[in-house]
Amino acid sequence: MAAGKDPDMNPGETLNRAQSQTTRALLKLRELILSGELKAGDRLSELALVDRLGVSRTPVRAALMRLAEEGLVDSIPSGGFAVRAFTEADVFDAIEVRGTLEGLAARFAAERGVSASRLAALRAILKEIDELVGRPKLTSEAFSTYISLNGRFHALLTELADSPALARHIERAVAAPFASPNAFVMAQSLTPAARTVLIVAQEQHRAVVEAIEQREGARAEALMREHSKVAARNLRGVGSLEAQRLVPGGSLIRWAGPR
């Protein structure tokens, strides 16, 4: 009998168990990298990770391959993987790719048409963000709420494109390190212009929804691509070690200039 196999487990259960272990290994490894516990340049030994994560070698290997696809680790010539380091240019490029794809989603949604009920769902999110931004004081809890609402807005926009192929590309782009629409929101919350940036982003949200409703595909695409520049602006505003620590995986970035 193969090691670790239960003779009473059917093939479907065996597959589910393997998938569960791979997911567990993936989530834990991603957490270790983004938290800074595993640092840029660290080599990742499969055997060492088996002991550390408490799963078998096959799920560890699958998790490492997935992280390589996401861009968090690189394969190395001698075999195996190492935690990747990033330049600020890498991050800007990832944001640009994500913005280009989301712009295409907005254009598809506008040109193909969106039902009133689905537009209402977008506007409901906008209303919640309006109420949030209008608070007298924006606390860290408020920014956490904004991250949730902003994530819902972007996810729903992708759905409105009604393009599974495009959705898959956007999913990959958003998974790329630091390319998420929310990657730098908490770091940006420390800057004096924090509220202004949220207001600008919200006005861009509203303009995109209006362009989609009016079936203006080119305008919706241009607005959404411009909207991605908010993340780039937030990256430029990460000027202190304190702000860096609020960026998941910030220790992996080779920040330009003094910090």
Secondary structure, DSSP 4 states (H G I P E B T S, - for coil): --TT--TT--HHHHHHHHHHHHHHHHHHHHHHHHTTSSPTT-EE-HHHHHHHHTS-HHHHHHHHHHHHHHTSEEE-TTSSEEEPPEEHHHHHHHHHHHHHHHHHHHHHHHHH---HHHHHHHHHHHHHHHHHHTSSS--HHHHHHHHHHHHHHHHHHHHHT--HHHHHHHHHHHHSTT-STTTTHHHHTTSTTHHHHHHHHHHHHHHHHHHHHTT-HHHHHHHHHHHTHHHHHHHHT--SHHHHTTSTTGGGEE-SS--
